[in-house]
Amino acid sequence: METARLRMVRTGQWSDEQHMGRRWPVGCVALEVTQRCNLDCTLCYLSENAEAIRDLPLAELFRRIETIALMYGPNTDVQITGGDPTLRKREDLVAIVRHIRAHRMRPTLFTNGIRATRDLLGELAAAGLVDVAFHVDMTQRRAGYASEAELNAVRRDYIRRARGLGLAIMFNTTVFGGNFHELEALAAFFLTVSDDVSFASFQLQADTGRGTGGERPQIISPDSVADALRAGVGADLSFGIPGTGHRNCNRYAMALVCNGRAYDFYRDRQLVKPLLAATAGVVVDRQHRWRAVRAFAAWALRHPGYLPLLSRLGWRHMWRMRRDLVAARGRLTKISFFIHNFMSACQLERERVDACVFMAATADGPISMCLHNARRDDFVLAPIRMDVGAATRFWNPVNGRVQHDGGMGPPPSAAPRQAKGRARRAVARR
Ligand code: SF4
């Protein structure tokens, strides 16, 4: 934890409100279990060689999980991602979830949902999966959907698939020139499903990987996205509290939802600030909201000195929501909004990479996701060292064979029908 705190100090991000280095030593670590995908999004961060790369052996993935556990400890969030992880064999996915859980970390499945059946989600939930994060947006070019509003039917279907399985449900949306104008309506939609959906993340367009979408239009920035989300939910959400790493990277906000109306949870910043630091050790159960509330209540009983502050905060919220609380007979939910400002491959900023809270697992340990995306082939094409008895061998991700040396060999050549992103465009032009 101290290493994380010092990184925040060095990059000028340490404050009373900062979670990195206080509540967690890393925001999350992405574990890419395949480079293959069943979509070809216009802003894909994968390499143009992705389709020709073999899936990492389970032994290597287990080794990476153990490295993450060693570095960051229990309750670390591990994202099972890719490509799309559901392209991996089902038994592999179950084994990966179990291994993460066995190290007391929290696995999240990141998927475009196409192959995420209720049956599969149920089996993964039984194996210890904590969350499912569905990526749904117009960069995916799903046939038959002409707007984010039309894609709400897909979102509702995915919610039905995951509802009642004990999973926290999240949605990821890439914000680009083609859907920025729909952000307000999308935020309003997420409010209507906040009974089921606890987290809505918005990733800003970045020119990295094989995607053909190019540079981000100037109109899109963390501030403009925050404004659109505020307008969409009809509340002046406090983005930026708690701090989640570098302020130019991430903005977090939380809304209490009552009778369909949103209320800014962090509105009373001065009252909240001391509580953020004091409750940093309370583990939040994302799967069972009332268990999370009980955990905080138990903390408050063990720390009676904070009771006056907590009751002042509670009464302020209740007073603001009084009419809606009556109308909703006290029913209250919450939804978090997150803005993630990925950097384009040619615009990496040293300070932000040093303050990164969103890491990607590699053979040599976790590194910043932005850095990983910018140099992806250096990592995904590199042969993986494997100790076979007393001998050292290397697994080659291009041909899937074990070899004596760590030489990369020629880059893979994906068949034209496999080509995606820019490569696909080049094939189409021939
Ligand atoms: S450096 Fe990139 S991946 Fe890391 S937190 Fe910042 S925007 Fe996210």
Residues whose N, C-alpha, C, O or C-beta is under 5 A from the ligand:
A	BS01	SF4	C249 N341 F342 M343 R352 V353 C356 V357 F358 S368 M369 C370
